[in-house]
Amino acid sequence: MIELGELWGWPLAIAAFGWSIVALLGGLVTEIGPWYRQLRKPWFQPPDWLFGPAWTLIFILTALATAECWIGARSSAEQGLIVAAFVLNGVLNVLWSILFFKMRRPDWALAEVGVLWLSVASMMLVALPISGQAVLFLAPYLAWVTFASVLNLAIVRLNPNLAADAAEET
């Protein structure tokens, strides 16, 4: 297990920068405007203000996991696998926001969130032989995406005409 103090330096700086870019891009495409506000949402929908702190914590923990896996990798091939898994996840994370908020297609986002969930699970599998601590850092991310999947499904079910509405706008 790598001590947290060993993560300071360029591995953590690069990881923090990368996940900050993912957070920034996701935030830029997330529009909490009239379209989103008029959606019927389930009773278990958290308040809007909770999403920012939740994602901030998830991205901090993911940056720590990224740095720990990078430092603990036993070969450049293992480092390449880590980078591929984590970059793919970042792309899928932003893609979900584009589908849901920018394209206003929660139905497409629902299909994509399954792939996003698998990418988080894949990051955990890649991390497992390197660091159990990194897997623990990623556990809240998997839990949040699981919850987001259920929330996304509920929104699709509560708003059955969204696909037709999106088609009419184009």
N, C-alpha and C positions, 0 to 999 in steps of 0.2 A: 504494500500500500504506500502510495506517495503522500508525503505530508503536504498539507496545504501550502506551507511556506515555500516548498520546492516548485510550486506552480507559478510563482511570480517570475516575471521575465518575459521573454519574447513568446513562448508558447501560449501563455495566458493572454498576453496583449493581442496577439493575432486572433485567437479564439474570440476574445471579447469584441474585437473590431468586426469580425465576421458576423457574429450573432447580433451585433448592434446594427449592421447593415440589413440583416433579415428583419429585425424589429422595425427599423425605419421604413423599409419598403412596405411591410405589412401595414404599418400605421398610415402611410400615405394613401394606400388604396382602400382603407377602411373608412367608409363614409357613414356616420351616424346622422343621417338626415331624414327628411320626410318619408322616403320609401321605407327605410328600416323601421322608423317609429310606427308606421301604420301596420306593420306585420303583426299578426296575432302570434303571441308567444306563450309558451307553457307556463304553468304556475311556478315551476322551478327555475325559471330564467333568472340568473343573478342580475343585480343592478349593473348598469353600464359602467359605472365607476370602478367596479371590481376587476374588469378585464385587463386594464392597464397594469395594475400591480401584480396580478396573477402572471401575465406574460413576462413582466420584468423579472420576477423571481425565476420563472422557467428558463428564460434566456441566460440569466446569471448562472444557474445550475448547469445548463447545457454547455456554456463556455468553460466552466470548471471541468466537466466531463470530457470535453474535447481536448483541453490542455493535458489532463491526466492521461488520456489514452495516447496522445501524441508522445508524451514523455515516456510512457511505459511500453510503447510498441517495441517489439523485439527485432524488427527488420523494417527496411524501407517499403517492402511489399505490404506489411501490416499497416504502416503509416498511410500508404496509398489507399488501402481499404477503409481506413478510418476517415480520411478526407472525403472519399467518394460517398460513404454512407451519410456523413454529416452535411456535406454540400447538397446532396440529393434531398435530404430532409428540409434544408433551408429553402430550396426552390419549391418544394411541395407546400411548405408552410405559407409562403407568399402566394402561391397559386390558389390556395383555398380562399384567401381573402379577395383575390381578384374575381374568382368565380362567384362568391357569395355577395360581395359588396359592389364591386365595379360592374360586373355583368348582370347582377341581380338575379342570379340563378342558384338559389339554395339547393335545387334538385341536382344540379351538376356538382355543386360543392359537397353534397352528401355522397355522391359516388367517389369523389376525390378524397374525402376524409378517410375512407377505408384504406386508401393507398398511403395517406399521411400516417395513419396509425401503424401500418406495416413498416413504414420507414423508421418510426420511433422504436418499434420492437427490434428492427434490424440493427439500429445503433446500439441498442442494449446487448444484442447478441455479439456484435463486433467488440464491444467493450468488455464483455464477460471474462474472456481469458486474460485480459490485461489488468482489469481493476474492478473489483466488486464495488468499491466506493463510487466509481463512475456510473455503474449501473444504478446505484441508489440515487445519484444526482439526477438521473434520467427518469426515475420512477414517477415523480410528479408530472412530468411532461406527458408520459403515457396515460396517467390518470386523467389529466386535463383534456387530452385529445379524445379519450374514451367518453368523458362527460360531454365534450363539444359534439361528438358524433350523435349522442342521444338527443341533445338540444337541437342539432341540425335536423334530425329526423322528425322531431316534434314540430318544428317550424314548417317543414315541408307538408306534414300531415294537416296542420292547422290552416295552411294557406294553399289549398289545392289548385288554385288558378294562377299561381305564380308563373308557370311555364308559358301559359297562354298570354298573360300580361306582358312578359318579356318579349315574346314573339311579335306582339302588336306594336311594341316600341321601336322595333327595328325596321 
